[in-house]
Amino acid sequence: MNNPILNEIKNLVADRDITLTYLAQKLEKKLGRKYSLASLSQKLRNGTIPYSEVRHIAEILEYKIIFYDLRKRTTK
């Protein structure tokens, strides 16, 4: 099954040369609550990860999420 969020996060993590385990540890520290590799993997596999957590992942990986208006070809 094609899972875009799982594939995208895995690619971003690989680009930064870190593991999903390390990412889960960083999320746990950032969110101030238990966050395991198993819970991260399950959310990514099921496509149930909240946007707020995706924003935290982007921040940890030093990426910025940008919405691109395809009709106007401008970024916001």
PDB file as gemmi writes it, atoms N, CA and C in Angstrom:
CRYST1    1.000    1.000    1.000  90.00  90.00  90.00 P 1                      
ATOM      1  N   MET A   1       0.840  -1.187   0.000  1.00  0.00           N  
ATOM      2  CA  MET A   1       0.000   0.000   0.000  1.00  0.00           C  
ATOM      3  C   MET A   1       0.882   1.247   0.000  1.00  0.00           C  
ATOM      4  N   ASN A   2       0.549   2.206  -0.816  1.00  0.00           N  
ATOM      5  CA  ASN A   2       1.289   3.458  -0.901  1.00  0.00           C  
ATOM      6  C   ASN A   2       0.873   4.368   0.247  1.00  0.00           C  
ATOM      7  N   ASN A   3       1.838   4.811   1.030  1.00  0.00           N  
ATOM      8  CA  ASN A   3       1.573   5.682   2.168  1.00  0.00           C  
ATOM      9  C   ASN A   3       2.470   6.908   2.043  1.00  0.00           C  
ATOM     10  N   PRO A   4       1.939   8.019   1.512  1.00  0.00           N  
ATOM     11  CA  PRO A   4       2.777   9.188   1.230  1.00  0.00           C  
ATOM     12  C   PRO A   4       3.468   9.780   2.455  1.00  0.00           C  
ATOM     13  N   ILE A   5       2.781   9.887   3.593  1.00  0.00           N  
ATOM     14  CA  ILE A   5       3.410  10.507   4.759  1.00  0.00           C  
ATOM     15  C   ILE A   5       4.535   9.635   5.297  1.00  0.00           C  
ATOM     16  N   LEU A   6       4.330   8.328   5.325  1.00  0.00           N  
ATOM     17  CA  LEU A   6       5.380   7.409   5.764  1.00  0.00           C  
ATOM     18  C   LEU A   6       6.595   7.520   4.854  1.00  0.00           C  
ATOM     19  N   ASN A   7       6.367   7.470   3.555  1.00  0.00           N  
ATOM     20  CA  ASN A   7       7.474   7.550   2.602  1.00  0.00           C  
ATOM     21  C   ASN A   7       8.206   8.887   2.698  1.00  0.00           C  
ATOM     22  N   GLU A   8       7.460   9.964   2.839  1.00  0.00           N  
ATOM     23  CA  GLU A   8       8.074  11.289   2.904  1.00  0.00           C  
ATOM     24  C   GLU A   8       8.930  11.439   4.160  1.00  0.00           C  
ATOM     25  N   ILE A   9       8.403  11.063   5.312  1.00  0.00           N  
ATOM     26  CA  ILE A   9       9.160  11.179   6.561  1.00  0.00           C  
ATOM     27  C   ILE A   9      10.394  10.279   6.528  1.00  0.00           C  
ATOM     28  N   LYS A  10      10.241   9.067   6.006  1.00  0.00           N  
ATOM     29  CA  LYS A  10      11.397   8.166   5.902  1.00  0.00           C  
ATOM     30  C   LYS A  10      12.479   8.766   5.007  1.00  0.00           C  
ATOM     31  N   ASN A  11      12.080   9.390   3.917  1.00  0.00           N  
ATOM     32  CA  ASN A  11      13.051  10.027   3.024  1.00  0.00           C  
ATOM     33  C   ASN A  11      13.739  11.206   3.694  1.00  0.00           C  
ATOM     34  N   LEU A  12      12.974  12.024   4.418  1.00  0.00           N  
ATOM     35  CA  LEU A  12      13.557  13.183   5.097  1.00  0.00           C  
ATOM     36  C   LEU A  12      14.530  12.750   6.191  1.00  0.00           C  
ATOM     37  N   VAL A  13      14.154  11.720   6.941  1.00  0.00           N  
ATOM     38  CA  VAL A  13      15.025  11.188   7.988  1.00  0.00           C  
ATOM     39  C   VAL A  13      16.314  10.647   7.360  1.00  0.00           C  
ATOM     40  N   ALA A  14      16.183   9.916   6.275  1.00  0.00           N  
ATOM     41  CA  ALA A  14      17.363   9.368   5.589  1.00  0.00           C  
ATOM     42  C   ALA A  14      18.252  10.489   5.062  1.00  0.00           C  
ATOM     43  N   ASP A  15      17.647  11.552   4.545  1.00  0.00           N  
ATOM     44  CA  ASP A  15      18.432  12.692   4.048  1.00  0.00           C  
ATOM     45  C   ASP A  15      19.254  13.344   5.156  1.00  0.00           C  
ATOM     46  N   ARG A  16      18.735  13.284   6.380  1.00  0.00           N  
ATOM     47  CA  ARG A  16      19.443  13.873   7.521  1.00  0.00           C  
ATOM     48  C   ARG A  16      20.373  12.858   8.193  1.00  0.00           C  
ATOM     49  N   ASP A  17      20.394  11.643   7.665  1.00  0.00           N  
ATOM     50  CA  ASP A  17      21.263  10.575   8.169  1.00  0.00           C  
ATOM     51  C   ASP A  17      21.012  10.276   9.648  1.00  0.00           C  
ATOM     52  N   ILE A  18      19.719  10.218  10.008  1.00  0.00           N  
ATOM     53  CA  ILE A  18      19.342   9.827  11.362  1.00  0.00           C  
ATOM     54  C   ILE A  18      18.340   8.676  11.263  1.00  0.00           C  
ATOM     55  N   THR A  19      17.991   8.112  12.393  1.00  0.00           N  
ATOM     56  CA  THR A  19      17.046   7.002  12.411  1.00  0.00           C  
ATOM     57  C   THR A  19      15.684   7.470  12.920  1.00  0.00           C  
ATOM     58  N   LEU A  20      14.671   6.656  12.670  1.00  0.00           N  
ATOM     59  CA  LEU A  20      13.354   6.947  13.223  1.00  0.00           C  
ATOM     60  C   LEU A  20      13.382   6.858  14.750  1.00  0.00           C  
ATOM     61  N   THR A  21      14.249   6.016  15.290  1.00  0.00           N  
ATOM     62  CA  THR A  21      14.406   5.914  16.740  1.00  0.00           C  
ATOM     63  C   THR A  21      14.889   7.240  17.312  1.00  0.00           C  
ATOM     64  N   TYR A  22      15.893   7.817  16.672  1.00  0.00           N  
ATOM     65  CA  TYR A  22      16.413   9.120  17.105  1.00  0.00           C  
ATOM     66  C   TYR A  22      15.330  10.193  16.986  1.00  0.00           C  
ATOM     67  N   LEU A  23      14.583  10.165  15.913  1.00  0.00           N  
ATOM     68  CA  LEU A  23      13.496  11.125  15.724  1.00  0.00           C  
ATOM     69  C   LEU A  23      12.458  10.972  16.828  1.00  0.00           C  
ATOM     70  N   ALA A  24      12.108   9.745  17.172  1.00  0.00           N  
ATOM     71  CA  ALA A  24      11.138   9.511  18.249  1.00  0.00           C  
ATOM     72  C   ALA A  24      11.666  10.051  19.580  1.00  0.00           C  
ATOM     73  N   GLN A  25      12.961   9.882  19.837  1.00  0.00           N  
ATOM     74  CA  GLN A  25      13.560  10.416  21.064  1.00  0.00           C  
ATOM     75  C   GLN A  25      13.484  11.940  21.098  1.00  0.00           C  
ATOM     76  N   LYS A  26      13.753  12.568  19.965  1.00  0.00           N  
ATOM     77  CA  LYS A  26      13.671  14.032  19.872  1.00  0.00           C  
ATOM     78  C   LYS A  26      12.233  14.512  20.067  1.00  0.00           C  
ATOM     79  N   LEU A  27      11.278  13.782  19.493  1.00  0.00           N  
ATOM     80  CA  LEU A  27       9.868  14.138  19.672  1.00  0.00           C  
ATOM     81  C   LEU A  27       9.458  14.003  21.135  1.00  0.00           C  
ATOM     82  N   GLU A  28       9.930  12.958  21.778  1.00  0.00           N  
ATOM     83  CA  GLU A  28       9.610  12.756  23.193  1.00  0.00           C  
ATOM     84  C   GLU A  28      10.102  13.942  24.018  1.00  0.00           C  
ATOM     85  N   LYS A  29      11.311  14.368  23.749  1.00  0.00           N  
ATOM     86  CA  LYS A  29      11.887  15.511  24.474  1.00  0.00           C  
ATOM     87  C   LYS A  29      11.119  16.796  24.161  1.00  0.00           C  
ATOM     88  N   LYS A  30      10.804  17.009  22.901  1.00  0.00           N  
ATOM     89  CA  LYS A  30      10.126  18.230  22.458  1.00  0.00           C  
ATOM     90  C   LYS A  30       8.690  18.304  22.981  1.00  0.00           C  
ATOM     91  N   LEU A  31       7.995  17.174  22.978  1.00  0.00           N  
ATOM     92  CA  LEU A  31       6.591  17.145  23.383  1.00  0.00           C  
ATOM     93  C   LEU A  31       6.412  16.964  24.887  1.00  0.00           C  
ATOM     94  N   GLY A  32       7.479  16.535  25.569  1.00  0.00           N  
ATOM     95  CA  GLY A  32       7.418  16.345  27.009  1.00  0.00           C  
ATOM     96  C   GLY A  32       6.534  15.190  27.444  1.00  0.00           C  
ATOM     97  N   ARG A  33       6.440  14.180  26.584  1.00  0.00           N  
ATOM     98  CA  ARG A  33       5.656  12.991  26.929  1.00  0.00           C  
ATOM     99  C   ARG A  33       6.259  11.784  26.225  1.00  0.00           C  
ATOM    100  N   LYS A  34       5.876  10.607  26.693  1.00  0.00           N  
ATOM    101  CA  LYS A  34       6.401   9.360  26.130  1.00  0.00           C  
ATOM    102  C   LYS A  34       6.105   9.286  24.636  1.00  0.00           C  
ATOM    103  N   TYR A  35       7.122   9.026  23.869  1.00  0.00           N  
ATOM    104  CA  TYR A  35       6.973   8.924  22.421  1.00  0.00           C  
ATOM    105  C   TYR A  35       7.979   7.881  21.954  1.00  0.00           C  
ATOM    106  N   SER A  36       7.503   6.736  21.537  1.00  0.00           N  
ATOM    107  CA  SER A  36       8.389   5.636  21.169  1.00  0.00           C  
ATOM    108  C   SER A  36       8.469   5.455  19.659  1.00  0.00           C  
ATOM    109  N   LEU A  37       9.449   4.678  19.262  1.00  0.00           N  
ATOM    110  CA  LEU A  37       9.574   4.308  17.854  1.00  0.00           C  
ATOM    111  C   LEU A  37       8.314   3.583  17.398  1.00  0.00           C  
ATOM    112  N   ALA A  38       7.786   2.714  18.248  1.00  0.00           N  
ATOM    113  CA  ALA A  38       6.584   1.953  17.888  1.00  0.00           C  
ATOM    114  C   ALA A  38       5.391   2.879  17.651  1.00  0.00           C  
ATOM    115  N   SER A  39       5.214   3.873  18.525  1.00  0.00           N  
ATOM    116  CA  SER A  39       4.069   4.773  18.348  1.00  0.00           C  
ATOM    117  C   SER A  39       4.246   5.651  17.111  1.00  0.00           C  
ATOM    118  N   LEU A  40       5.469   6.123  16.874  1.00  0.00           N  
ATOM    119  CA  LEU A  40       5.732   6.926  15.677  1.00  0.00           C  
ATOM    120  C   LEU A  40       5.495   6.094  14.423  1.00  0.00           C  
ATOM    121  N   SER A  41       6.043   4.891  14.395  1.00  0.00           N  
ATOM    122  CA  SER A  41       5.881   4.026  13.225  1.00  0.00           C  
ATOM    123  C   SER A  41       4.414   3.715  12.958  1.00  0.00           C  
ATOM    124  N   GLN A  42       3.661   3.437  14.021  1.00  0.00           N  
ATOM    125  CA  GLN A  42       2.241   3.123  13.854  1.00  0.00           C  
ATOM    126  C   GLN A  42       1.479   4.313  13.284  1.00  0.00           C  
ATOM    127  N   LYS A  43       1.738   5.505  13.811  1.00  0.00           N  
ATOM    128  CA  LYS A  43       1.060   6.701  13.297  1.00  0.00           C  
ATOM    129  C   LYS A  43       1.406   6.935  11.823  1.00  0.00           C  
ATOM    130  N   LEU A  44       2.666   6.726  11.468  1.00  0.00           N  
ATOM    131  CA  LEU A  44       3.081   6.925  10.082  1.00  0.00           C  
ATOM    132  C   LEU A  44       2.469   5.858   9.172  1.00  0.00           C  
ATOM    133  N   ARG A  45       2.497   4.605   9.606  1.00  0.00           N  
ATOM    134  CA  ARG A  45       1.921   3.514   8.796  1.00  0.00           C  
ATOM    135  C   ARG A  45       0.429   3.703   8.570  1.00  0.00           C  
ATOM    136  N   ASN A  46      -0.262   4.112   9.633  1.00  0.00           N  
ATOM    137  CA  ASN A  46      -1.717   4.268   9.556  1.00  0.00           C  
ATOM    138  C   ASN A  46      -2.150   5.608   8.959  1.00  0.00           C  
ATOM    139  N   GLY A  47      -1.198   6.512   8.799  1.00  0.00           N  
ATOM    140  CA  GLY A  47      -1.541   7.837   8.278  1.00  0.00           C  
ATOM    141  C   GLY A  47      -2.359   8.642   9.271  1.00  0.00           C  
ATOM    142  N   THR A  48      -2.140   8.406  10.575  1.00  0.00           N  
ATOM    143  CA  THR A  48      -2.925   9.080  11.609  1.00  0.00           C  
ATOM    144  C   THR A  48      -2.116  10.087  12.410  1.00  0.00           C  
ATOM    145  N   ILE A  49      -0.947  10.438  11.938  1.00  0.00           N  
ATOM    146  CA  ILE A  49      -0.115  11.388  12.666  1.00  0.00           C  
ATOM    147  C   ILE A  49      -0.713  12.789  12.538  1.00  0.00           C  
ATOM    148  N   PRO A  50      -0.891  13.484  13.656  1.00  0.00           N  
ATOM    149  CA  PRO A  50      -1.473  14.827  13.590  1.00  0.00           C  
ATOM    150  C   PRO A  50      -0.538  15.823  12.897  1.00  0.00           C  
ATOM    151  N   TYR A  51      -1.141  16.800  12.268  1.00  0.00           N  
ATOM    152  CA  TYR A  51      -0.352  17.828  11.578  1.00  0.00           C  
ATOM    153  C   TYR A  51       0.601  18.514  12.551  1.00  0.00           C  
ATOM    154  N   SER A  52       0.175  18.729  13.790  1.00  0.00           N  
ATOM    155  CA  SER A  52       1.043  19.389  14.778  1.00  0.00           C  
ATOM    156  C   SER A  52       2.327  18.592  14.987  1.00  0.00           C  
ATOM    157  N   GLU A  53       2.233  17.268  14.974  1.00  0.00           N  
ATOM    158  CA  GLU A  53       3.427  16.443  15.130  1.00  0.00           C  
ATOM    159  C   GLU A  53       4.283  16.457  13.872  1.00  0.00           C  
ATOM    160  N   VAL A  54       3.653  16.545  12.727  1.00  0.00           N  
ATOM    161  CA  VAL A  54       4.417  16.666  11.470  1.00  0.00           C  
ATOM    162  C   VAL A  54       5.211  17.974  11.485  1.00  0.00           C  
ATOM    163  N   ARG A  55       4.591  19.045  12.009  1.00  0.00           N  
ATOM    164  CA  ARG A  55       5.305  20.325  12.131  1.00  0.00           C  
ATOM    165  C   ARG A  55       6.513  20.189  13.044  1.00  0.00           C  
ATOM    166  N   HIS A  56       6.355  19.455  14.155  1.00  0.00           N  
ATOM    167  CA  HIS A  56       7.484  19.230  15.061  1.00  0.00           C  
ATOM    168  C   HIS A  56       8.583  18.423  14.375  1.00  0.00           C  
ATOM    169  N   ILE A  57       8.188  17.435  13.610  1.00  0.00           N  
ATOM    170  CA  ILE A  57       9.167  16.635  12.869  1.00  0.00           C  
ATOM    171  C   ILE A  57       9.933  17.524  11.895  1.00  0.00           C  
ATOM    172  N   ALA A  58       9.222  18.359  11.174  1.00  0.00           N  
ATOM    173  CA  ALA A  58       9.882  19.268  10.229  1.00  0.00           C  
ATOM    174  C   ALA A  58      10.875  20.162  10.962  1.00  0.00           C  
ATOM    175  N   GLU A  59      10.487  20.665  12.107  1.00  0.00           N  
ATOM    176  CA  GLU A  59      11.371  21.531  12.884  1.00  0.00           C  
ATOM    177  C   GLU A  59      12.614  20.775  13.353  1.00  0.00           C  
ATOM    178  N   ILE A  60      12.419  19.573  13.861  1.00  0.00           N  
ATOM    179  CA  ILE A  60      13.543  18.753  14.320  1.00  0.00           C  
ATOM    180  C   ILE A  60      14.509  18.477  13.177  1.00  0.00           C  
ATOM    181  N   LEU A  61      13.965  18.193  12.001  1.00  0.00           N  
ATOM    182  CA  LEU A  61      14.793  17.874  10.831  1.00  0.00           C  
ATOM    183  C   LEU A  61      15.281  19.115  10.095  1.00  0.00           C  
ATOM    184  N   GLU A  62      14.896  20.288  10.602  1.00  0.00           N  
ATOM    185  CA  GLU A  62      15.281  21.576  10.019  1.00  0.00           C  
ATOM    186  C   GLU A  62      14.741  21.752   8.599  1.00  0.00           C  
ATOM    187  N   TYR A  63      13.444  21.458   8.481  1.00  0.00           N  
ATOM    188  CA  TYR A  63      12.711  21.707   7.256  1.00  0.00           C  
ATOM    189  C   TYR A  63      11.594  22.693   7.557  1.00  0.00           C  
ATOM    190  N   LYS A  64      11.076  23.317   6.535  1.00  0.00           N  
ATOM    191  CA  LYS A  64       9.947  24.220   6.669  1.00  0.00           C  
ATOM    192  C   LYS A  64       8.835  23.716   5.763  1.00  0.00           C  
ATOM    193  N   ILE A  65       7.635  23.659   6.300  1.00  0.00           N  
ATOM    194  CA  ILE A  65       6.480  23.249   5.507  1.00  0.00           C  
ATOM    195  C   ILE A  65       5.931  24.490   4.811  1.00  0.00           C  
ATOM    196  N   ILE A  66       5.769  24.405   3.515  1.00  0.00           N  
ATOM    197  CA  ILE A  66       5.291  25.542   2.729  1.00  0.00           C  
ATOM    198  C   ILE A  66       4.084  25.100   1.907  1.00  0.00           C  
ATOM    199  N   PHE A  67       3.045  25.923   1.933  1.00  0.00           N  
ATOM    200  CA  PHE A  67       1.885  25.683   1.080  1.00  0.00           C  
ATOM    201  C   PHE A  67       2.082  26.474  -0.206  1.00  0.00           C  
ATOM    202  N   TYR A  68       1.936  25.801  -1.298  1.00  0.00           N  
ATOM    203  CA  TYR A  68       2.181  26.380  -2.613  1.00  0.00           C  
ATOM    204  C   TYR A  68       0.858  26.450  -3.361  1.00  0.00           C  
ATOM    205  N   ASP A  69       0.460  27.656  -3.741  1.00  0.00           N  
ATOM    206  CA  ASP A  69      -0.795  27.850  -4.464  1.00  0.00           C  
ATOM    207  C   ASP A  69      -0.580  27.475  -5.928  1.00  0.00           C  
ATOM    208  N   LEU A  70      -1.099  26.342  -6.313  1.00  0.00           N  
ATOM    209  CA  LEU A  70      -0.903  25.854  -7.676  1.00  0.00           C  
ATOM    210  C   LEU A  70      -1.634  26.708  -8.708  1.00  0.00           C  
ATOM    211  N   ARG A  71      -2.658  27.393  -8.275  1.00  0.00           N  
ATOM    212  CA  ARG A  71      -3.390  28.250  -9.208  1.00  0.00           C  
ATOM    213  C   ARG A  71      -2.657  29.539  -9.512  1.00  0.00           C  
ATOM    214  N   LYS A  72      -1.975  30.076  -8.522  1.00  0.00           N  
ATOM    215  CA  LYS A  72      -1.293  31.362  -8.690  1.00  0.00           C  
ATOM    216  C   LYS A  72       0.211  31.228  -8.811  1.00  0.00           C  
ATOM    217  N   ARG A  73       0.697  30.033  -8.537  1.00  0.00           N  
ATOM    218  CA  ARG A  73       2.122  29.767  -8.570  1.00  0.00           C  
ATOM    219  C   ARG A  73       2.912  30.684  -7.640  1.00  0.00           C  
ATOM    220  N   THR A  74       2.351  30.914  -6.454  1.00  0.00           N  
ATOM    221  CA  THR A  74       3.043  31.686  -5.425  1.00  0.00           C  
ATOM    222  C   THR A  74       3.084  30.873  -4.149  1.00  0.00           C  
ATOM    223  N   THR A  75       4.036  31.166  -3.272  1.00  0.00           N  
ATOM    224  CA  THR A  75       4.117  30.478  -1.987  1.00  0.00           C  
ATOM    225  C   THR A  75       3.550  31.352  -0.891  1.00  0.00           C  
ATOM    226  N   LYS A  76       3.065  30.702   0.135  1.00  0.00           N  
ATOM    227  CA  LYS A  76       2.558  31.411   1.321  1.00  0.00           C  
ATOM    228  C   LYS A  76       3.152  30.810   2.554  1.00  0.00           C  
TER     229      LYS A  76                                                      
END                                                                             
